[in-house]
Amino acid sequence: MRFLCQRYLLDGVIALVDAVHADEQMNQFTIAQSQVGYADRILLTKTDVAGEAEKLRERLARINARAPVYTVTHGDIDLGLLFNTNGFMLEENVVSTKPRFHFIADKQNDISSIVVELDYPVDISEVSRVMENLLLESADKLLRYKGMLWIDGEPNRLLFQGRPAPLQRRLGSPVGR
């Protein structure tokens, strides 16, 4: 195991979604929704058989607003989309022009997601308070949380991610990079 850890780095989570069976499987099995919720990339297969998959794409976006959905045609996909996903990296631009909240419309699954973007640094004690309260009140309803924060007074971004317990944090690259 140490050998693997020294040579390889988990870059991200990729979920394959069968367009023919996805709706039925996600309706029947919560784990199917979980896999979509955890993904950093979603590969949509069998669209050539299933036909138009726009409603399925919308459903996938409601479950995981951050993961791009790519179509696999007859098993072919640009392999560049599978590597360097940076799902666990801290290089994402965390600064936006204005605060934005992305609420996913009409809950039609057991899983939904929200994205919050701010253009200013946040107080770590306030973030900790909010996350602790969220975990105390709603841990049984959370599948995953993941974020990159610009912390007031810190030169590096802070990545936090995890499942209901424990909250994981680590410093990343400087904010300006």
C-alpha positions in Angstrom: 0.0 0.0 0.0 2.8 2.4 0.8 4.3 1.8 -2.6 1.0 2.8 -4.3 0.6 5.9 -2.1 4.1 7.0 -3.0 3.5 6.6 -6.7 -0.1 7.5 -7.2 -2.4 10.3 -6.1 -6.2 10.1 -6.2 -7.1 12.7 -8.7 -10.9 12.4 -8.6 -13.9 10.2 -8.7 -15.5 9.3 -12.0 -19.0 7.8 -12.2 -20.3 6.0 -15.3 -24.1 6.4 -15.8 -26.0 4.1 -18.1 -28.5 6.3 -19.9 -30.8 3.2 -20.5 -31.1 2.1 -16.9 -30.0 5.2 -14.8 -33.5 6.5 -13.9 -34.7 3.1 -12.8 -31.5 2.3 -10.9 -31.5 5.7 -9.1 -35.2 5.3 -8.2 -34.5 1.9 -6.8 -31.0 2.1 -5.3 -29.8 5.1 -3.1 -26.3 3.9 -3.8 -26.7 4.8 -7.5 -27.5 8.4 -6.5 -24.6 8.4 -4.0 -22.2 7.4 -6.7 -23.4 10.4 -8.8 -23.2 12.6 -5.8 -19.6 11.7 -5.0 -18.4 12.1 -8.6 -16.0 14.7 -9.9 -16.8 13.7 -13.5 -19.9 11.9 -14.8 -19.6 9.8 -18.0 -23.0 9.2 -19.6 -23.0 6.0 -21.6 -25.5 4.3 -24.0 -27.0 7.6 -25.2 -27.0 6.1 -28.7 -29.4 3.4 -27.4 -31.5 5.5 -25.0 -32.0 8.5 -27.3 -32.4 12.0 -25.9 -31.1 12.1 -22.3 -31.8 15.8 -21.5 -34.1 14.9 -18.5 -31.5 12.5 -17.2 -28.8 15.2 -17.5 -31.0 17.6 -15.6 -31.5 15.0 -12.9 -27.7 14.4 -12.7 -27.2 18.1 -12.3 -29.7 18.3 -9.5 -27.8 15.5 -7.7 -24.3 16.9 -8.3 -24.1 20.5 -9.6 -20.3 20.6 -9.7 -19.5 17.5 -11.8 -19.5 18.0 -15.6 -21.4 15.3 -17.6 -19.6 13.9 -20.6 -21.2 11.7 -23.2 -19.4 8.4 -24.1 -20.3 7.3 -27.7 -19.9 3.6 -28.5 -17.3 3.4 -25.7 -15.3 6.3 -27.1 -14.3 9.4 -25.1 -11.4 11.8 -25.1 -9.1 10.2 -22.5 -8.0 13.7 -21.5 -11.3 14.1 -19.8 -10.5 11.2 -17.5 -7.2 12.4 -16.1 -6.2 15.6 -14.3 -9.7 16.1 -13.0 -8.2 17.8 -9.9 -11.1 16.6 -7.8 -9.0 16.7 -4.7 -6.7 19.6 -5.8 -6.8 23.1 -4.5 -6.2 24.9 -7.8 -9.8 25.9 -8.5 -10.4 29.6 -8.7 -12.4 30.4 -5.6 -12.9 34.1 -6.3 -16.1 35.1 -8.2 -17.3 38.6 -9.1 -20.2 38.4 -6.6 -21.6 36.0 -4.0 -23.8 33.4 -5.7 -25.9 30.5 -4.4 -26.8 27.7 -6.8 -29.9 25.9 -5.6 -31.0 22.9 -7.6 -34.6 23.1 -8.5 -37.4 20.6 -7.5 -36.0 17.8 -5.4 -36.7 14.7 -7.4 -34.1 12.4 -5.8 -33.0 11.5 -2.4 -29.9 13.6 -3.1 -29.6 17.3 -3.9 -26.7 19.7 -3.9 -26.0 23.4 -3.3 -23.0 25.5 -4.3 -22.1 28.7 -2.6 -19.6 31.1 -4.1 -18.2 34.2 -2.4 -15.7 36.9 -3.6 -14.3 37.7 -0.2 -12.3 36.0 2.5 -14.3 34.3 5.3 -13.7 34.0 9.1 -12.6 30.4 9.9 -14.4 30.5 13.3 -17.7 31.4 11.5 -17.2 28.6 9.0 -16.4 26.2 11.8 -19.5 27.3 13.7 -21.8 26.9 10.6 -20.3 23.5 9.8 -20.6 22.2 13.4 -24.2 23.3 13.5 -24.9 21.8 10.2 -23.4 18.5 11.2 -25.2 18.5 14.6 -28.6 19.2 13.1 -28.3 17.4 9.7 -25.5 14.8 9.8 -27.9 12.0 9.0 -29.1 13.9 5.8 -25.6 14.7 4.5 -23.9 12.4 1.9 -20.8 14.6 1.3 -19.6 18.1 1.7 -16.6 19.6 -0.1 -15.4 23.1 -0.3 -12.5 25.5 -0.9 -12.3 28.5 1.2 -10.5 31.8 1.1 -9.8 32.3 4.9 -9.2 35.8 6.1 -5.5 36.3 7.0 -4.4 33.0 5.4 -2.2 33.0 2.2 -3.4 29.5 1.2 -6.8 28.1 0.3 -8.4 25.7 2.8 -10.0 22.5 1.4 -12.6 20.9 3.6 -14.4 17.8 2.7 -15.9 14.7 4.2 -18.9 12.8 5.1 -20.9 13.6 8.2 -17.9 12.8 10.4 -15.1 13.7 10.6 -14.6 17.1 9.0 -11.3 17.1 7.1 -9.3 20.2 6.4 -6.0 20.9 4.8 -4.1 23.9 3.4 -3.6 24.2 -0.3 -2.0 26.6 -2.7 -1.8 30.4 -2.1 -5.1 32.2 -2.9 -3.6 34.3 -5.8 -2.5 31.2 -7.8 
